[in-house]
Every structure is written in C-alpha cells, then in structure tokens.
Amino acid sequence: MHTLMRDLDILREGEGVADRGTFIVDPQGKVQAYEVNADGVGRNAEELLRVLQAAKYVSESGGTVCPAKWRPGENTFTPGIGLVGM
C-alpha cells in the first residue's frame, strides 16, 4: 500500500498515512485526472462523478473533448487551432 502512495506522491513519510486524494485511471493505467485535498478540505462527489463521466466520454468519443462544467448529453467539441481564444 505504501508503494502506491509513494508512487502517487501522497504518502506522508514517517506518519504512515496519505493525503486525501482521488485518482481516475484509465484501463491502460494512465492517470486521466486527479485531485489531492489538504486536511480539512472536503471533496465534491458530484464533481468527481462529472469528471469520471467526462473522462469516459472522451476516451470513447474518438477525438472530441468536454468543455468545463460539461454534463452528459451536453455539447462537446473537436479541439483545433480555431478554438484558440474562445
């Protein structure tokens, strides 16, 4: 367990505990999103679910991406130079 915490850089050496973190890892083992919170800072389960849904959508969509605050069923877009400065 400590090996994983060290690999994710959340282990508090000498204390035997880890910072509170959430990691979304794709089937290929690549971290797609992560959030590490300071002590006393709560996490938002609704936002975590939204980010997970967006990561899943992007991995399955073949090139489209989700804008900030995207929710399932809302518009996505294909990234490109024309989006610079939107």
N, C-alpha and C positions, 0 to 999 in steps of 0.2 A: 504494500500500500504506500509506504513512504517513497518508493521509487517513482510511482506515478505522480505523487505530489511534488517531488523534486523535478521531474520532467516538465510538469506544468508550471513550475516556479511559484507554487503557493504554499510550500511547506515552511513552517516556522521552525527552523532548526533549533534543537535544544528544548523545544516545548512539546514536540510530538503531536502537534495539531496543524491544521491547514487554514489558510484564509478561506472565506466563503466564496466559492466560485461556481460558475455554470459554464459548461463547455458543450458545444454542439459539434459532433464529429461525424463526418460522412462515412458511407460504407467503405471507402478506400482508406480510412484512417486519418484523413486530413481535417484539422480543426477549421470549421467554417465560421464560427462565431464564439466569442467568449466574453464573460463579464466576471470581474473579481470585485467584491464589495469589501469595504472597510468594516471593521467591527461596528455593530450598531446600525448599519445601513441595510434596510430591508430590500428584498427583491420583489419584482413585479411579475407574478406568474402569468398574467395576461400578455405582457410584453414578451416574455420568454416563449410562450406558445406562438405569438405572431412571428417572431424571428425564426423559430423552428419551421413554421409553415412556409415562410419566405425562402428559407434555405432549401427546403424540399422542392418547392416550386421551381426555383432557379436551376437546381440540379436536373430536373426532369423536363425543362422547357426548351432546351436546345438553343440558348443564346439570349433569351430575354431576361430582364432584371426587374426587381421590385423597387419602387421608389420608397422614400422614407414614409413611415406610417401606413404602408400598404397592408391591406387585408385581403384574404382570399375572395376572389370574384372581382376585385378592382382591376383597373388598367395597369399593365406593365409596359415596358418599352425595350427596344433593342438599342444597346449602347452604341455610340458612334461620335465622330467629331462634331456633328451637327448639334449635339446636346450641350456642348461646352458653353457655359454662360447662361444656362436656362434659368 
